[in-house]
Amino acid sequence: MTAFVIGLVMKALGVEREAGRLIVGVAAALALCLALYAGVAALRNQGAADAVTRIERKDHEAGVHASDARDLLRHCFERGGLPDARTGQCDR
């Protein structure tokens, strides 16, 4: 069916058979290139999204650890202690 439609279009445009084959071949090659480009772009976008997710997860974990460390210092001071930076303990 497709070949029939292409044949009718070529006749209507007055294109010779060999030139028509060349046009169809170029169009097919162009379609293949566009499909490959779309696939590569999709993979790159997915890779970028994965990298951003990993960075955000590590950033969140670092924030949690910093908050925990702040709480430990605050509790140490509230109990009248003095935190030891080398050991991480609260000396009273």
N, C-alpha and C positions, 0 to 999 in steps of 0.2 A: 504494500500500500504506500509506504513512504517513498519507495523508488518511483512509483507511478506519479505521485504528487511532484517530486523533484523533476521528473521528466516533463511534466506539463508546464512547470514554472520555467524550465530551461527553454522550451519551445516558445512560450509566451515572450520571453526576454530575447529570443533570437540567439541564444548561446549555443555554441557547438558542443558536441558530446565530450570531447577531451577537456575543453575549458570547464565544462560543468563538473566533471570528475575532479578537476583541480580545485574548484570552488568548494565542493563538498568535502574534499580532503582537508583543505585549509580550515573550513568551519569545524570539522570534527577535531582537528588538532587544537584549535582555539578553545573549544569546549573542554577538552581534556586538560589543557593548561589552567583554565579557570577553575575546574574541579580540584586540581592538585593545589592551586593557590588557596582555595577556600579550606581545604583540609589542613594545610600547613598553618594557616591563620588560626583555625580553630584549636589546633594542638598548642600553638604558642600562647593563646589566650588562656587555655586550661592550665598550662604550666605556670603562667604568671599568677593565676588565681591560687594555685597550690602553694606557690612561694609566699604570697601575701598571707595566706592562712597560717603557714608555719611560723612566719615572723610574728603575727598577732598572737598566736598561742604562746610563743616564748616570751613575748612582752607581758602577757597576762601572768604567766608563771613568775616572772621577775618581780612584778608588782605585788603578787601574793607573798613572795619571800621577803620583800622589803617591808611590807606591812607587818608580817610576823616578827621581824627583827625589831621594828619600831615598838611593837607591843611589849616584847620582852624587855627592852630598855625602860619603857615607861613603867612597867610593873616593878622592875628592879629599883628604880628611883622612888616609886610610891612606897615600897617597903623599907626605904631608908638605906638601901644598899648602893654599892658602887660597881658598875659593870667593868669586868676585866676583858680588854679587847683581845688579848692573846688566847685566853681559854674560852671566852664566850660565856663565862659564869658570872653570877652576881655575888660579889663579896660583901659581907655585912660587917 
